[in-house]
Amino acid sequence: MVRFKNRWLLIEFIPCGAAQPSQRSTTSKQIWSELRGTVVHNFGEVGWGAVGGSLNVKYYSPVTNLCIIRVARDHYRTAWAGVTLLTSLNGETCIPRVVHCSGTIKQAQIAAIKYDRELIARMKEQGAPDLSSDKLDTLLATTVAEIEALQD
């Protein structure tokens, strides 16, 4: 029996516009669609044919702007390039940043939880105007539970 080997990309979408993270209405399906458009535009239908069969957006948090994407190991560089070439999500300008690349979902989860904690600690330090400390703690607990619940 042959096992499909994947790569897991942990991506942060840094918003450039005036929209606050909690006001964004981007979904996993929209990220997949935007990524498809970018790969087709830059690498053509052949590039999408290589990447598209295995590309899957497993997790997206509109509050922390973190996303976990699964793609086949042979074509992860094309997907990574497509992510890097994204300029907007759902009509809002953003800068995508690949935070972590791993071979297993477990390592992607560990990196996502660690990065989530850092982001929320930064939000506490900056004194997020619409989020109290209790709300940030609740948000952290919620995102950690969502990330840990991911299955391959």
N, C-alpha and C positions, 0 to 999 in steps of 0.2 A: 504494500500500500504506500502510495506517495503522499507526502504531506505538503501542503501549500505553505511556502515561507512568505511571511509578510514583514513589512516595516511599519512602525507606528510613529506618526509625526505629531508632536505636541506643538501647537501653533497659538501665538497670541496675536490678536488683531488690535493694533493700537489705533484708536479713532483720532482723526485729524480735525474733524469738524467740531462744531459747538455742541453737538448732541451728547448728553450724558450717557454712560453705559446702561443705566436702567431704562432709558427711553428708547433704546434700540429694539427693533422688532425682527432682527435677522433670525432665520431658522437654519437647521442643518441642511434642509433641502435647498435653500437659497445658496448656501456656501457651496454645495455640490454643483449647482447650476453655474455659479460664477466661475468656479474652478474649471468646469468643463469648457466654458467659453474661452477662458484664458489659454488652456492647453490647445484647443482647436485653433485659436488665432495664432499662437506662436509655434506650434509643432505640427499643425495640420491634422487631418483625419487619421493619419497613420499613428501620430503621437497619442491621440485620444483612444484609438483602437488598442494600443498597448497598455495604456493606463486605465481606461474606463471600465474594463471588466472586473477589476479588483478594487477600485477606489470606493471607499465607504467612509462617510462622516459618522463616527460613532458617538461623539459627544460635543456639545457646544453650550457654553454658558454665556448668555447675553450680558450678565452683570460683570463677570470678570474677563470676558472676551477670550476665553480659552477654548481651544478646539482640539479634538483628537481625531486623526484621520488614519485609516488603514489602507495600505496599498501593497501590491505585490513587490517582493524584494528586488526582482529584476528591473523594475521600472520606477522605483521610488525617487530616483534623481529627477526624472521628468516631472513627477508630481510635485516634488520640492521646488523645482524651477517654476512650475505653474503657480504655486502658492506665492512665491517670491514676486512674480510678475503681476499679481493682483493689485489693483489700485483702489477698488471700491467694493463694498458689500452692501447690497440692497440700496444702492444709490448714495451711500455715505462714504466719503473718502476715508481710507484707512491704510495703515502700513502693516503688512503681515510680517511676523517674525517667528521663525522656526526656533523653538526653545530647546527641543529635545528630539532625538531620533533613536528608536530602540527596536529590538527584534521581537519583543514580547509585550503583550498588553499590560502585564504586571509591572514592568519597568516604566512604561508610559504612565500608568496610574500613580506610581510612586513619585515620578517627576512632576506630574500634574498637581498632586496634593501638596508637595513641597513648594511648588511655585505659587499655588493658590494661597498658602499660608503667608508667603512673602508679600503677595499683592494685597491681601487684607491687612497685614501689619502696616504696609505703606499707607493704605487708606486710613487706618486709625491715626497714624502719625500726622497725616495731612489734615485730619479732621474733616472727613467727607461731610458736606453741608446737610445732605438729606438722610444720612445714615448715622444712627447712634452706635455706640460701642456694643450694646446688646444686639442690635440688628446685624452688625458685622459678625459677631460671634455665631448668631443663628445662621447667617449666610454661609459661613465657613463650614459649619456642621452639615448644612444641606448639600453644599457642593462636594464635600468629602464623601458623604453617603452616596451621591449620584455617581461619582467617579469610581468608588469601590464596587458599585453594582454592575459595572460594565462587564460584559461577557465577550469572549472571542467569537 
